[in-house]
Amino acid sequence: MAKFEIGDHVCWNSEAGHVSGRISAIHTSDFEYKGHTRRASEDEPQYEIESDKTDHVAAHKESALTRID
């Protein structure tokens, strides 16, 4: 079961430091992302997050994310 919901404000670490954004999609099965297959399941969902500061969309596992409000 997903720990986060669409619309949740979260942050994660990237090469550029901490990044924050809002969850725009939750994947519970394998999906294509930027030309690669990302693995996801009901037990280990992946989240698409729209950055607060850029138009970048990231995909991360639940363990990489922290709720910030």
Helices and strands as residue ranges (DSSP letters): E 9-14, E 17-27, E 31-33, E 36-38, E 46-51, E 57-61, G 62-64, E 66-67
